[in-house]
Amino acid sequence: MSRLFGAHMSVAGGLAQAFPRALAVGATAVQIFTKNANRWSAPPPTADEITAFRDAWQQSGIGPVMVHDAYLINLAATDEANWERSKAAMREELQRCALLGIPHLIAHPGAHVGAGVEAGIARIRAALTEIFAESDPAVRLLLENTAGQGTYLGGEFQQLAWMMDGFGERVGICFDSCHAHAAGYDLASAEGYERTMTAFEQEIGWRWLFAFHLNDSLKGCGSRVDRHAHIGEGSIGAEGFARLVRDERFVHLPMILETPKGDDGAEMDRVNLALLRKLAGDI
């Protein structure tokens, strides 16, 4: 089978431009932003943009497409104005996905900015309750585990489980390898890998896992520092990724790179994707 290995691709020049860029690096899955990731809002895609995007996707033969939400959104925000802006922006992100026919939106859960873990998670759950009541159920929100840096929530699997509890099919998980390792879930050793996956299964469960971000970690296990490195060039190492991409439990899931691009904007995507296929035996 052809594995669903892909990368985050630029949409400069139009949303549909993600597909030729993905094909040029050998991707079979794609992640994009549907708007500027450093802005709160943007006009919805036009009918022509939607048609061009859907046509390009179909013609490309590429499988899953996922969207990452804007960086400004913090569903755990304590400031009321920021919380309201964050909820509105998340609703807009979900709407844009629905218009484009994209079923998965990946989001960082948020930061409690000093309010504490319990208060932050309660804030996230209150926001999700409002957002899901006013958005298309065809789009599932995938919460991404974090490195646990600063006051960011979601560095522990149990925290993610608390956030998701009761929301059923509206939620799922995108597992980021760099973030997990930096948060203290060892992915470099065989023993650590088994402990990590056992913890995920027990605290969240495989049915809620829909995608991976494959990034090596520039810093060590437990560093709580979110710095991505090329596959095999960080503290997880090539053996750690070989273990993950050969795991039969995950061979059907999309695995997306968010590693540095290289000088031409795609050079290292080609290198990293080729290495992943070699590690998986998919060459």
C-alpha positions in Angstrom: 0.0 0.0 0.0 1.1 3.6 -0.6 1.5 5.2 2.8 -0.2 8.5 3.6 2.9 10.5 4.1 2.7 14.3 3.5 3.7 17.8 4.6 2.3 21.1 5.4 2.2 23.0 2.1 2.0 26.6 1.2 -1.2 28.0 -0.4 0.5 31.1 -1.7 -1.3 32.1 -5.0 -4.5 30.2 -4.0 -5.7 27.3 -2.0 -5.5 25.0 -5.0 -1.8 25.6 -5.3 -1.1 23.2 -2.4 -1.7 20.2 -4.6 1.0 20.7 -7.3 3.4 21.6 -4.5 2.5 18.4 -2.7 2.9 16.3 -5.8 6.3 17.8 -6.4 7.7 16.5 -3.1 6.0 13.1 -3.4 3.3 13.7 -0.8 0.1 11.5 -0.6 -1.5 13.6 2.1 -1.5 17.4 2.8 -1.9 19.9 5.6 -2.7 23.6 4.9 -3.8 26.8 6.4 -6.9 28.1 4.7 -6.0 31.7 5.7 -3.1 33.7 7.1 -2.2 31.9 10.3 -1.3 35.1 12.1 -4.6 36.9 11.5 -7.9 36.5 13.4 -10.2 36.6 10.4 -10.4 36.4 6.6 -13.2 36.5 4.0 -14.7 33.0 3.3 -13.4 31.3 0.1 -15.4 32.3 -3.0 -17.4 29.9 -5.0 -14.6 29.9 -7.7 -11.9 29.2 -5.1 -13.9 26.3 -3.6 -14.4 24.8 -7.1 -10.8 25.2 -8.0 -9.7 23.6 -4.7 -12.0 20.7 -5.0 -11.1 20.1 -8.6 -7.3 20.3 -7.9 -7.7 17.9 -5.0 -9.6 15.3 -7.1 -7.2 15.5 -10.0 -4.1 15.2 -7.8 -5.0 11.8 -6.5 -3.8 13.0 -3.1 -5.6 11.4 -0.1 -6.4 13.2 3.2 -6.3 16.9 3.4 -6.2 18.5 6.9 -6.2 22.1 8.0 -4.3 23.6 10.9 -5.9 26.5 12.7 -4.5 30.0 13.2 -1.8 30.5 15.8 -3.7 33.3 17.6 -6.5 31.2 18.8 -6.5 30.4 22.6 -9.7 28.6 23.8 -8.3 28.7 27.3 -7.9 32.5 27.3 -8.8 34.3 30.6 -9.2 37.7 28.9 -12.9 37.8 27.8 -12.2 39.8 24.6 -9.5 37.3 23.6 -11.7 34.4 24.5 -14.5 35.7 22.3 -12.2 36.4 19.4 -10.8 32.9 19.7 -14.2 31.3 19.7 -15.3 33.3 16.7 -12.0 32.5 14.9 -12.4 28.8 15.6 -16.0 28.8 14.3 -14.7 30.5 11.1 -12.0 27.9 10.7 -14.6 25.1 11.0 -16.8 26.8 8.5 -14.0 27.2 5.9 -13.2 23.5 6.3 -16.9 22.6 5.7 -17.0 24.8 2.5 -13.9 23.2 1.1 -15.0 19.6 2.0 -12.1 19.1 4.5 -13.2 16.8 7.4 -10.4 17.5 9.9 -9.2 20.7 11.6 -6.2 20.4 13.8 -5.8 22.8 16.7 -3.6 23.5 19.7 -5.8 23.3 22.8 -4.7 26.6 24.3 -2.7 28.1 27.3 -4.2 28.8 30.7 -1.9 31.9 31.1 -1.6 31.5 34.9 -5.2 30.4 35.7 -4.1 26.8 36.3 -4.7 23.5 34.5 -8.2 22.8 35.8 -9.5 26.3 35.1 -7.9 26.3 31.6 -9.4 23.0 30.6 -12.8 24.1 31.9 -12.5 27.2 29.7 -11.6 25.1 26.7 -14.6 22.8 27.3 -17.0 25.8 27.7 -15.6 27.2 24.4 -16.0 23.9 22.6 -19.6 23.5 23.8 -20.5 26.9 22.2 -18.5 26.3 19.0 -19.9 22.8 18.3 -23.5 24.0 18.8 -22.9 26.5 16.0 -20.8 24.6 13.5 -21.1 21.9 10.9 -20.8 18.4 12.5 -19.2 17.1 9.3 -15.9 18.7 10.4 -14.0 17.0 13.3 -11.7 19.1 15.5 -8.4 17.2 16.2 -6.7 18.4 19.4 -3.0 18.3 19.0 -0.8 17.3 22.0 1.7 20.0 22.9 5.2 20.1 24.4 3.8 21.5 27.6 5.9 24.6 27.2 5.0 27.4 29.6 1.3 27.3 30.4 0.3 25.4 27.3 -2.3 22.7 28.0 -2.3 19.3 26.3 1.2 18.1 27.1 -0.3 15.2 29.0 -2.6 12.7 27.5 -4.9 12.8 30.5 -5.4 16.6 29.9 -6.5 15.9 26.3 -8.9 13.2 27.5 -10.5 15.6 29.9 -10.9 18.2 27.2 -12.6 15.7 24.8 -14.9 14.0 27.3 -18.5 14.0 26.2 -18.0 15.6 22.8 -18.2 12.3 21.0 -17.5 12.4 17.2 -16.9 16.1 17.1 -13.3 15.6 18.5 -10.2 13.5 18.0 -6.4 13.7 18.3 -3.5 14.6 16.1 -0.4 13.1 17.7 2.7 15.2 17.3 5.9 13.2 17.8 8.2 16.2 18.7 5.7 17.5 21.1 5.1 14.2 22.8 8.9 13.5 23.2 9.5 17.0 24.5 6.7 16.7 26.9 8.3 13.6 28.4 6.9 10.7 26.4 10.0 8.9 25.2 9.8 7.9 21.6 13.6 7.3 21.1 13.9 3.9 22.9 11.9 0.7 22.3 10.9 0.6 26.0 9.9 4.3 26.0 7.9 3.9 22.8 5.9 1.0 24.3 5.2 3.0 27.5 4.1 6.0 25.5 1.7 4.1 23.3 0.3 2.1 26.2 -0.3 5.4 28.0 -2.1 6.8 25.0 -4.3 3.7 24.6 -5.2 3.7 28.2 -5.8 7.4 28.7 -7.4 8.3 25.3 -7.8 5.3 23.1 -6.9 4.4 19.5 -10.4 5.2 18.2 -9.8 8.9 18.8 -6.5 9.0 16.9 -6.9 10.4 13.3 -3.5 11.8 12.3 0.2 12.2 13.1 2.6 15.2 12.9 6.0 13.6 12.3 8.7 15.9 13.5 12.0 15.1 15.2 12.7 17.0 18.4 15.7 19.4 18.6 15.7 19.2 22.4 15.7 16.1 24.6 12.9 14.1 26.1 11.1 16.0 28.8 12.7 19.4 27.8 9.2 20.9 27.3 10.7 22.9 24.4 8.9 22.9 21.1 11.6 22.9 18.4 11.1 20.7 15.4 14.0 19.0 13.6 14.3 16.9 10.4 13.5 13.2 10.7 16.4 11.3 12.3 18.3 14.5 13.1 16.9 15.2 16.6 16.6 13.4 19.9 14.0 10.9 18.7 16.3 9.6 15.9 15.8 7.4 12.8 15.2 4.3 14.8 12.4 5.9 16.8 10.6 6.9 13.6 11.2 3.5 12.0 9.4 2.0 15.0 6.5 4.4 14.6 6.0 4.2 10.9 6.2 0.4 11.0 3.6 0.1 13.8 0.7 -1.8 12.2 -1.8 0.1 14.4 -1.0 3.3 12.5 -0.3 2.4 8.8 -3.7 3.7 7.7 -3.3 7.1 9.3 -2.0 10.3 7.5 1.4 11.3 8.8 2.3 14.9 8.1 5.7 16.7 8.3 6.1 20.1 9.8 9.9 20.2 9.5 11.9 23.1 8.2 11.5 23.4 4.4 15.0 24.1 3.1 16.2 26.9 0.8 13.9 26.2 -2.1 10.8 25.8 0.1 10.4 22.1 -0.5 13.9 20.5 -0.7 13.8 19.1 2.8 10.2 17.8 2.4 11.5 15.6 -0.4 14.3 14.4 1.8 12.2 13.7 4.9 9.4 12.0 2.9 11.9 9.8 1.1 13.5 8.8 4.5 10.0 8.0 6.0 9.3 5.7 3.1 12.6 4.0 3.5 12.1 3.5 7.2 8.6 2.1 6.5 9.8 -0.2 3.8 7.5 1.6 1.4 10.0 2.1 -1.5 
